[in-house]
């Protein structure tokens, strides 16, 4: 008979391991808990820190690969773990648990993911995997025995990590649905830790309406599912209240937003613009040509708005109609040109970023040269050049492949074309307003962006961070400009409140009242009171630990003063 550590549990809500400690045993095991003898058979537990009472007091290191959608998922998972008592660490060597959030777009990203799993196992770390790789292929040999969090199950990360720490293998891969309709994913109001406290990444939908022959992400994210406009607006509103000054909208295809719920992208954008404070900015994520074509007029108006970056990422992938057909991209090159030409005419200075795949199966030299001419014509300031990698399980992997040396040569040639022009040289001498949000990789400058989301490096002065400042551009490189602050100008603060500290959990709410948990047979019921006469929630839980995990979603640790535990009841006073 397999042991508990070998067991595979598809859904932990129906499982309580016989070897698990009782609530009383778990509390007694905490190092900084001071029990005191009393006449009654109660244990009085003082709570100087909330993590003293949460079962998951281990340290967790998380690594995320891939797109901004994946980054947003990672921020939500980190926030929930931290809110539940786990300590997030930047040092993988000191962590007890490695949470690896994967990307399935390219072979190298999956290779890094696989190698990280092996490295963690070699170091005797507990491993939990998430993201698109395990969602698309959970039965891969190297994932055997590992706990998996599906892309639509990130709101249950605490449960999965709790069980992984205890040696259980838990796999939650289901879709979230409401009346049979697929939902966009986990709730948007969950706790999160923003990688950058000044930038909020909001996923507006998941999945897409296409079936590109090279894409593995479709296997993981599935068909289109959009969040309701009111939920997205509320998330933006909350973000600004927490000091955010820049919002990124992300998804696998933002242009398809709302088609499944009877609305569209421009309608959402106009609602969001109403919530953006002066000086704060909104950046729209990637959109494929077919769906943005229907909204070009409105999109031009939105991109001209002073609080929206005049920036759009529209992947073309190839300039050959033959290759686009084999890719099943559902547009021709003239459609792409129409999008670019229209926006360049109606949104002066607009930045169009695009992606190109070199060496797709069947691509001839003539096909490739068409792509080269497209790049020469438009001189895209932001261009992502990717050598084709056949992803297992995709139709393109079964096609006749272009020889590796040819793919490599085409990638090199296109890169040389890209580096042959200077997109920002003509802007030297301009005076621009820029929003400062990040630190440069070399830590020597702050990174700001102008209205066209062009990168401008500015002096690293603390008073500039999170501010809109005025600069004179005095130097231009391939990917950036450098700006000198205008002496008589005053930095403008767009945030309506101070930003959270780095690593601080977003979305926690203060609740005054008390919590009571009573045991009934083999199950435990929790009743949370916000006041003497108002019931806040009641739900079945498995343990004291899970009670506290739930509580920390809505309670700020310092407001819990003590916990008393009797044989059948736990009282949490706040």
C-alpha positions in Angstrom: 0.0 0.0 0.0 1.4 3.4 -0.9 2.4 5.8 1.8 0.9 9.2 2.3 3.9 10.8 0.6 3.3 8.7 -2.5 -0.4 9.4 -2.7 -1.8 11.4 -5.6 -4.7 13.5 -4.6 -6.7 15.2 -7.3 -8.6 17.5 -5.0 -7.6 18.1 -1.4 -10.9 19.2 -0.1 -12.0 15.6 0.5 -8.8 14.6 2.2 -7.5 14.7 5.7 -4.4 12.6 6.3 -4.5 10.4 9.4 -0.9 11.4 10.0 -1.6 15.1 10.1 -1.1 16.8 13.5 -4.2 17.8 15.3 -4.9 21.6 15.7 -3.7 21.3 19.3 -0.5 19.5 18.3 0.2 22.1 15.6 -0.1 25.0 17.9 2.1 23.4 20.6 4.8 22.8 18.0 5.3 26.5 17.3 8.6 27.9 18.7 7.4 31.3 19.8 4.1 30.2 21.3 4.1 30.5 25.1 1.6 28.0 26.7 0.4 28.9 30.2 -1.2 26.5 32.7 -4.8 27.2 33.5 -7.4 25.5 35.6 -9.5 24.7 32.6 -8.1 22.4 29.9 -7.5 25.2 27.5 -4.3 26.4 25.9 -3.9 30.2 25.8 -1.8 31.2 22.8 -0.5 34.8 22.5 0.1 35.9 18.9 2.9 38.4 18.5 3.1 37.5 14.8 0.4 35.9 12.7 2.8 33.4 11.1 3.3 31.7 14.5 -0.1 30.1 14.1 -0.2 29.3 10.4 0.9 25.8 9.4 2.9 27.0 6.5 5.7 29.0 8.1 8.3 27.7 5.6 10.2 29.9 3.2 9.1 29.9 -0.5 11.2 30.9 -3.5 9.2 31.5 -6.7 10.6 31.7 -10.3 8.4 32.9 -13.1 9.1 32.5 -16.8 7.2 34.0 -19.8 4.7 36.7 -20.5 3.1 39.4 -18.3 0.0 37.2 -17.9 2.3 34.6 -16.2 3.9 37.4 -14.2 0.5 38.5 -12.9 -0.3 34.9 -11.9 3.0 34.7 -10.1 2.2 37.9 -8.2 -1.2 36.6 -7.1 0.4 33.3 -5.9 3.1 35.1 -3.9 0.5 37.4 -2.3 -1.7 34.5 -1.1 1.3 32.6 0.3 2.6 35.6 2.1 -0.8 36.5 3.5 -1.1 32.9 4.8 2.1 33.0 6.7 4.7 31.7 4.3 7.8 33.9 3.9 8.7 34.7 0.3 12.4 34.8 -0.3 14.7 35.9 -3.1 17.3 33.3 -2.1 16.5 29.9 -3.5 19.1 28.2 -1.2 17.4 29.2 2.0 13.9 28.3 0.7 12.1 25.2 1.9 9.8 25.2 -1.1 10.4 26.1 -4.8 7.3 27.3 -6.7 8.2 27.2 -10.4 5.8 29.1 -12.7 6.5 27.9 -16.2 6.1 29.1 -19.8 5.5 26.8 -22.8 6.1 29.2 -25.7 9.6 28.1 -26.5 11.8 25.1 -25.9 14.5 27.0 -24.0 12.0 28.3 -21.4 10.8 24.7 -20.8 14.4 23.5 -20.6 15.1 26.0 -17.9 12.0 25.0 -16.1 12.9 21.3 -16.3 16.5 22.0 -15.1 15.2 24.0 -12.1 13.0 21.1 -11.1 16.0 18.7 -11.1 18.1 21.3 -9.2 15.4 21.6 -6.5 15.2 17.9 -6.1 18.9 17.5 -5.9 18.8 20.0 -3.0 16.0 18.2 -1.3 13.6 21.0 -1.8 9.8 20.6 -1.9 8.7 21.4 -5.5 5.3 22.9 -6.7 4.9 23.6 -10.4 2.5 26.0 -12.1 2.0 27.8 -15.4 1.4 26.6 -18.9 3.8 23.6 -19.1 2.2 21.4 -16.5 -1.3 22.6 -17.5 -0.7 21.5 -21.1 1.2 18.3 -20.4 0.7 17.2 -16.8 1.8 13.6 -17.6 5.3 14.5 -18.6 7.8 12.1 -17.0 9.8 14.9 -15.2 6.5 16.1 -13.6 5.8 12.7 -12.1 4.9 13.0 -8.4 5.0 16.8 -8.3 2.2 19.0 -7.1 0.6 21.1 -9.9 -1.4 24.3 -9.7 -3.4 24.8 -12.9 -3.5 28.2 -14.6 -7.1 28.7 -13.4 -6.5 27.4 -9.9 -4.0 29.9 -8.6 -6.4 31.0 -5.9 -5.8 27.6 -4.3 -2.0 27.9 -4.2 -1.9 27.9 -0.3 -3.8 24.6 -0.2 -1.4 23.0 -2.7 1.7 24.2 -1.0 0.4 23.1 2.4 -0.1 19.6 1.1 3.2 19.5 -0.8 5.0 20.4 2.4 3.4 17.4 4.1 4.6 15.1 1.3 1.3 14.9 -0.7 1.2 15.2 -4.5 -1.8 17.4 -5.4 -2.9 18.3 -8.9 -5.5 21.0 -9.5 -6.0 21.4 -13.3 -9.7 22.1 -13.7 -11.4 25.1 -15.4 -13.4 27.6 -13.5 -17.0 27.8 -14.7 -20.3 29.5 -14.0 -23.3 27.8 -15.3 -21.2 25.9 -17.8 -19.5 29.0 -19.1 -15.7 29.2 -18.7 -14.6 32.1 -16.5 -11.5 34.3 -17.0 -9.8 32.6 -14.0 -9.3 33.2 -10.3 -10.8 36.3 -8.6 -9.1 39.6 -9.3 -9.3 40.8 -5.7 -7.0 38.1 -4.3 -3.9 39.2 -2.3 -0.8 39.8 -4.5 2.7 41.0 -4.2 3.6 43.2 -7.1 7.1 42.8 -8.4 7.0 46.5 -8.9 4.7 48.3 -6.4 4.2 51.0 -9.0 2.9 48.7 -11.8 -0.3 46.7 -11.7 -0.7 43.9 -14.2 -4.3 43.0 -14.9 -5.3 40.0 -17.0 -8.5 41.0 -18.8 -9.1 37.6 -20.4 -7.5 34.2 -20.8 -7.2 32.0 -23.8 -7.9 33.0 -27.4 -10.1 32.4 -30.4 -7.3 31.2 -32.7 -5.7 27.8 -33.4 -2.2 28.7 -34.5 -0.3 25.6 -35.6 2.9 26.5 -33.7 1.3 27.5 -30.4 1.4 25.4 -27.2 -0.1 28.1 -25.0 -3.5 27.3 -26.5 -3.3 23.8 -24.9 -2.8 25.4 -21.5 -5.0 28.6 -21.6 -7.8 27.2 -23.8 -10.5 29.2 -25.5 -11.4 32.8 -24.8 -12.8 33.7 -21.4 -13.2 37.3 -20.4 -13.5 39.0 -17.0 -16.6 41.3 -16.6 -15.9 45.0 -17.1 -17.0 45.9 -13.6 -14.5 43.5 -12.0 -11.7 44.9 -14.1 -12.6 48.5 -13.3 -12.7 47.6 -9.6 -9.3 46.0 -9.7 -7.9 49.1 -11.4 -9.6 51.4 -8.8 -8.1 49.3 -5.9 -4.6 49.4 -7.6 -4.6 53.2 -7.7 -5.7 53.4 -4.1 -2.5 51.3 -3.3 -0.2 53.8 -5.0 0.1 52.2 -8.4 0.8 54.8 -11.2 0.9 52.4 -14.3 -1.4 49.7 -15.3 -0.7 47.0 -17.9 -3.6 45.1 -19.5 -2.5 41.6 -20.5 -3.9 38.4 -22.1 -3.1 36.0 -24.9 -5.1 38.4 -27.2 -6.5 41.6 -25.8 -8.2 42.4 -29.1 -10.5 39.5 -28.6 -11.6 40.7 -25.2 -15.4 40.6 -24.5 -16.5 38.5 -27.5 -17.6 35.8 -25.2 -19.6 38.1 -22.8 -21.2 40.5 -25.3 -18.8 43.5 -25.1 -15.5 44.6 -26.6 -12.1 46.1 -25.9 -12.8 49.8 -26.6 -15.8 49.7 -24.2 -13.5 48.3 -21.5 -10.8 50.9 -22.2 -13.1 53.9 -22.0 -14.4 52.6 -18.6 -10.9 52.2 -17.3 -9.8 55.6 -18.5 -12.4 57.2 -16.2 -10.5 55.7 -13.2 -6.9 56.7 -14.2 -5.6 59.6 -12.1 -3.9 62.5 -13.8 -0.3 61.6 -14.5 -0.9 57.8 -14.3 -0.8 55.7 -17.4 -2.4 52.6 -19.0 -0.5 50.3 -21.3 -2.4 47.9 -23.6 -1.0 44.4 -24.2 -0.7 42.2 -27.2 -3.5 42.0 -29.8 -3.6 40.0 -33.0 -4.6 41.7 -36.2 -8.0 40.0 -36.9 -9.9 41.4 -33.9 -8.4 44.8 -33.7 -9.3 45.5 -37.3 -13.0 45.9 -36.2 -12.1 48.6 -33.7 -9.5 50.7 -35.4 -11.5 54.0 -35.2 -12.1 53.7 -31.5 -8.6 52.3 -30.8 -7.1 55.4 -32.4 -9.2 57.6 -30.1 -8.2 55.6 -27.0 -4.5 55.6 -27.9 -4.6 59.4 -28.3 -5.9 59.8 -24.8 -3.3 61.6 -22.6 -3.5 58.9 -19.9 -3.0 55.9 -22.4 0.3 55.1 -23.9 0.3 55.4 -27.7 1.7 51.9 -28.0 0.4 48.7 -29.4 2.0 45.2 -29.7 0.7 43.6 -32.9 2.5 40.3 -33.8 2.9 39.8 -37.5 5.0 36.6 -37.4 5.7 36.6 -41.1 5.1 38.9 -44.1 4.3 35.9 -46.4 0.7 35.0 -46.9 1.7 31.5 -47.6 3.5 31.1 -44.3 0.6 32.9 -42.5 -1.8 30.4 -44.0 0.3 27.5 -42.7 0.4 29.1 -39.3 -3.4 29.5 -39.4 -3.0 33.1 -38.4 -6.4 34.1 -39.9 -5.2 37.3 -41.6 -3.1 38.2 -44.5 -0.2 40.7 -44.6 -2.4 43.4 -46.0 -4.6 43.2 -42.9 -1.5 43.8 -40.7 -0.4 46.7 -42.9 -3.9 48.2 -42.7 -3.7 48.2 -38.9 -0.2 49.8 -38.8 -0.9 52.4 -41.5 -4.2 53.5 -40.0 -2.8 53.9 -36.5 0.3 55.7 -37.7 -1.9 58.2 -39.6 -4.5 58.7 -36.7 -2.1 58.5 -33.7 1.0 60.5 -34.6 4.1 59.0 -33.2 2.5 55.8 -32.2 4.8 52.9 -31.3 4.0 49.6 -33.0 5.8 46.6 -31.6 5.7 43.3 -33.4 7.0 39.6 -33.4 8.5 37.6 -36.2 9.2 33.9 -36.4 12.2 32.9 -38.5 12.3 29.5 -40.2 8.7 28.3 -39.8 8.2 25.0 -41.6 7.9 25.5 -45.3 9.3 29.1 -45.3 11.2 29.6 -48.5 13.9 32.2 -49.1 11.4 34.3 -51.0 9.0 34.1 -48.0 11.7 35.3 -45.7 12.8 38.2 -47.9 9.2 39.5 -47.8 9.5 39.6 -44.1 12.9 41.4 -44.4 11.3 44.0 -46.6 8.5 44.6 -44.2 11.0 45.3 -41.4 13.0 47.7 -43.6 9.8 49.5 -44.6 8.3 50.1 -41.1 11.5 50.1 -39.1 9.7 48.8 -36.0 11.4 50.4 -32.9 10.5 47.3 -30.9 10.9 43.9 -32.7 10.9 40.5 -31.1 12.8 38.0 -33.4 12.3 34.3 -32.6 13.9 31.3 -34.2 11.2 28.7 -34.8 11.1 25.9 -32.2 8.7 23.0 -32.9 6.7 22.5 -29.7 5.6 18.9 -29.0 1.9 18.2 -29.7 1.5 21.1 -32.1 0.6 20.6 -35.9 3.7 22.6 -36.8 6.0 20.0 -35.1 4.8 17.5 -37.7 5.5 19.7 -40.7 8.7 19.5 -42.8 11.2 21.5 -40.8 13.6 24.2 -42.2 17.2 23.1 -41.5 18.6 24.4 -38.3 21.5 26.2 -39.9 19.0 28.0 -42.2 16.8 29.1 -39.3 19.9 30.4 -37.5 21.1 32.3 -40.5 17.7 33.9 -41.1 17.5 34.9 -37.5 20.9 36.5 -37.7 20.1 38.3 -41.0 16.9 39.8 -39.7 18.6 40.9 -36.4 21.2 42.7 -38.5 18.4 44.5 -40.4 16.8 45.5 -37.1 20.1 46.9 -35.8 20.8 48.8 -39.0 18.5 51.7 -38.2 18.2 54.1 -35.2 14.5 54.6 -34.1 15.2 57.5 -31.7 18.0 59.5 -33.2 15.7 62.2 -34.4 14.3 62.8 -30.9 17.5 64.2 -29.5 16.7 67.7 -28.4 13.0 67.1 -27.7 11.4 68.0 -24.4 9.2 65.2 -23.1 7.1 64.3 -20.1 8.0 60.8 -18.8 6.7 58.6 -16.0 9.4 57.1 -13.8 8.6 53.5 -12.7 11.7 51.3 -12.6 15.4 50.9 -12.1 17.7 50.0 -15.0 19.3 46.6 -15.1 22.7 48.1 -14.4 21.2 50.1 -11.4 22.7 53.3 -12.7 19.5 55.0 -13.9 15.8 55.1 -13.3 13.7 54.0 -16.3 10.9 56.2 -17.5 8.6 56.1 -20.5 7.2 58.9 -22.6 3.7 59.0 -24.1 4.8 56.5 -26.8 6.1 54.0 -24.3 9.7 54.7 -25.4 12.3 54.1 -22.8 14.0 57.1 -21.3 16.8 56.8 -18.8 16.9 59.6 -16.1 19.1 60.3 -13.2 18.6 58.0 -10.2 17.1 60.5 -7.7 14.7 59.2 -5.1 12.3 62.0 -5.6 11.7 61.0 -9.2 10.4 57.4 -8.5 6.7 57.1 -9.3 6.6 60.7 -10.6 5.8 62.3 -14.0 8.8 64.6 -14.8 9.9 66.8 -17.7 13.2 66.0 -19.4 15.3 67.2 -22.3 16.5 64.3 -24.5 20.3 64.6 -25.0 21.3 61.1 -26.2 19.7 58.2 -28.1 20.7 54.5 -28.3 19.0 51.6 -30.1 16.6 50.8 -27.3 16.5 53.9 -25.2 17.0 57.7 -24.9 18.6 59.6 -22.0 16.9 62.6 -20.5 18.1 65.5 -18.4 15.5 66.8 -15.9 14.3 70.4 -16.7 15.6 72.5 -13.9 12.6 74.7 -13.3 10.0 71.9 -13.6 8.4 70.1 -10.6 7.9 66.4 -10.5 4.2 65.5 -10.5 2.8 62.8 -8.3 0.1 60.8 -10.2 -0.7 58.3 -7.3 -3.6 59.1 -5.1 -1.9 57.4 -2.2 1.6 56.2 -1.2 2.7 53.0 -3.0 3.0 49.8 -1.0 6.5 48.8 0.1 8.4 46.3 -2.0 7.2 42.8 -1.0 4.1 44.2 0.8 0.9 42.3 0.2 -1.8 44.0 -1.8 -5.5 43.5 -1.1 -5.5 42.8 2.6 -8.4 44.3 4.5 -8.8 45.2 8.2 -11.7 43.4 9.9 -12.8 44.0 13.5 -14.5 41.2 15.3 -13.9 37.6 16.3 -13.7 34.2 14.7 -15.0 30.9 16.2 -14.4 27.4 14.9 -16.4 24.4 16.2 -15.7 20.8 15.4 -18.6 18.6 14.3 -17.7 14.9 13.9 -14.9 14.5 11.4 -15.3 17.9 9.8 -14.6 21.4 11.2 -16.9 24.4 10.6 -15.7 27.9 10.9 -17.9 30.9 11.7 -16.4 34.4 11.4 -18.2 37.3 13.0 -17.4 40.9 12.0 -19.4 42.2 14.9 -21.7 40.7 17.6 -24.7 40.6 15.4 -23.3 40.2 11.9 -22.2 36.9 10.4 -19.3 37.4 8.0 -18.8 33.9 6.7 -19.3 30.2 7.5 -17.4 27.4 5.8 -16.1 23.9 6.3 -12.4 23.6 6.8 -10.0 20.8 7.6 -7.8 22.3 10.3 -6.8 25.3 12.3 -4.1 25.9 9.8 -6.6 26.1 6.9 -8.8 28.4 9.1 -5.9 30.8 9.5 -5.0 30.6 5.8 -8.5 31.7 5.0 -8.6 34.4 7.6 -5.4 36.1 6.4 -7.0 36.9 3.0 -9.1 39.5 4.9 -7.2 40.1 8.2 -4.0 42.2 8.7 -1.7 40.3 11.1 -1.2 43.0 13.8 -4.9 43.2 14.5 -5.1 39.6 15.8 -4.2 39.7 19.5 -4.7 36.2 20.8 -6.1 32.7 20.1 -7.6 30.3 22.6 -7.9 26.6 21.8 -10.1 24.2 23.7 -10.8 20.6 22.9 -13.5 21.5 20.4 -13.3 25.2 19.8 -10.8 27.8 18.5 -11.4 31.5 19.2 -9.5 34.2 17.3 -9.8 37.7 18.8 -9.0 40.7 16.8 
